């Protein structure tokens, strides 16, 4: 199985705003990786993954993971998510001071 980085970047969070990191539209299995190194006491971040389960259908929430305060393990890596019709990856900081988060989406082929 080969894999590649499909997209990457740095997201500076605005408290209360759900920021779209990527919206892939093709068939693939994907993994979200986020660096939470910049989190501090009082910060809360939600990482969400949406999928389309039918061609032409709407994106539906697959999973949401919430992280609070400083992290012992700074790298967060999702389970592989099959996306037959694409999906969406988002980051939402709900509390604390807006931080910058490096992220990437990897494809598994």
VEXDREN-2710 file (C-alpha; in Angstrom, 1 decimal):
% VEXDREN-2710
k/r/px/py/pz
1/UNK/0.0/0.0/0.0
2/UNK/1.4/3.4/-1.0
3/UNK/0.5/6.7/0.5
4/UNK/1.0/10.3/-0.3
5/UNK/0.3/13.7/1.2
6/UNK/-2.8/15.0/-0.7
7/UNK/-3.0/18.4/1.0
8/UNK/-1.4/20.3/4.0
9/UNK/-1.2/23.6/5.6
10/UNK/-1.4/25.7/8.8
11/UNK/-4.7/26.8/10.2
12/UNK/-4.9/29.7/12.6
13/UNK/-8.0/29.2/14.6
14/UNK/-10.7/31.8/15.3
15/UNK/-12.6/30.8/18.4
16/UNK/-16.0/29.3/17.6
17/UNK/-15.4/29.1/13.8
18/UNK/-15.3/25.7/12.1
19/UNK/-12.4/26.0/9.6
20/UNK/-12.4/23.7/6.6
21/UNK/-9.0/22.2/6.1
22/UNK/-9.8/20.2/3.0
23/UNK/-12.7/19.0/0.9
24/UNK/-11.5/16.1/-1.3
25/UNK/-14.0/15.0/-3.9
26/UNK/-12.5/11.7/-5.2
27/UNK/-12.6/8.1/-4.1
28/UNK/-9.8/7.3/-1.7
29/UNK/-9.0/6.3/1.9
30/UNK/-7.6/9.2/3.9
31/UNK/-5.9/10.0/7.2
32/UNK/-5.9/13.4/9.0
33/UNK/-2.8/14.4/10.9
34/UNK/-2.7/17.5/13.1
35/UNK/0.0/19.0/15.3
36/UNK/-1.4/20.1/18.7
37/UNK/2.0/21.4/20.0
38/UNK/0.7/25.0/20.4
39/UNK/-2.2/24.1/22.7
40/UNK/-2.1/25.5/26.2
41/UNK/-4.2/25.3/29.4
42/UNK/-7.8/26.5/28.6
43/UNK/-7.6/25.6/24.9
44/UNK/-10.2/23.2/23.4
45/UNK/-10.1/22.0/19.8
46/UNK/-12.5/19.8/17.8
47/UNK/-11.4/17.8/14.8
48/UNK/-14.2/16.6/12.5
49/UNK/-14.4/14.3/9.6
50/UNK/-17.4/14.3/7.2
51/UNK/-18.1/11.7/4.5
52/UNK/-20.5/11.4/1.6
53/UNK/-22.1/8.0/1.6
54/UNK/-23.9/8.3/-1.7
55/UNK/-23.0/9.8/-5.0
56/UNK/-24.5/13.3/-5.1
57/UNK/-25.4/13.0/-1.4
58/UNK/-24.7/15.4/1.4
59/UNK/-21.7/15.3/3.6
60/UNK/-22.5/13.7/7.0
61/UNK/-20.5/13.7/10.2
62/UNK/-18.4/10.6/10.6
63/UNK/-16.4/11.5/13.7
64/UNK/-15.5/14.3/16.0
65/UNK/-12.6/14.2/18.4
66/UNK/-12.1/16.8/21.2
67/UNK/-8.8/17.8/22.7
68/UNK/-8.4/20.1/25.7
69/UNK/-5.4/21.9/27.3
70/UNK/-1.8/20.9/26.7
71/UNK/-1.2/17.5/25.1
72/UNK/1.2/14.8/26.2
73/UNK/1.3/13.5/22.7
74/UNK/1.2/16.4/20.3
75/UNK/0.6/14.5/17.0
76/UNK/-3.0/13.4/16.4
77/UNK/-3.6/10.9/13.6
78/UNK/-7.0/9.7/12.6
79/UNK/-7.9/6.2/11.7
80/UNK/-8.1/5.6/7.9
81/UNK/-11.4/6.8/6.6
82/UNK/-12.8/5.3/3.3
83/UNK/-14.3/8.2/1.2
84/UNK/-16.0/6.7/-1.8
85/UNK/-17.5/10.1/-2.8
86/UNK/-15.2/12.5/-1.0
87/UNK/-15.6/14.3/2.3
88/UNK/-14.4/17.1/4.4
89/UNK/-11.9/17.7/7.3
90/UNK/-12.4/20.6/9.7
91/UNK/-10.9/22.1/12.8
92/UNK/-12.8/24.2/15.4
93/UNK/-11.3/25.8/18.4
94/UNK/-14.0/26.3/21.0
95/UNK/-12.1/27.8/23.9
96/UNK/-8.9/29.5/24.8
97/UNK/-6.6/31.6/22.7
98/UNK/-6.7/31.1/18.9
99/UNK/-3.7/28.9/18.0
100/UNK/-2.0/27.9/14.8
101/UNK/-2.2/24.2/13.8
102/UNK/-0.1/22.4/11.2
103/UNK/-2.1/19.6/9.4
104/UNK/-2.0/17.2/6.5
105/UNK/-4.3/14.8/4.7
106/UNK/-2.7/11.6/3.5
107/UNK/-4.2/9.2/1.0
108/UNK/-3.8/5.5/1.1
109/UNK/-3.7/3.8/-2.2
END
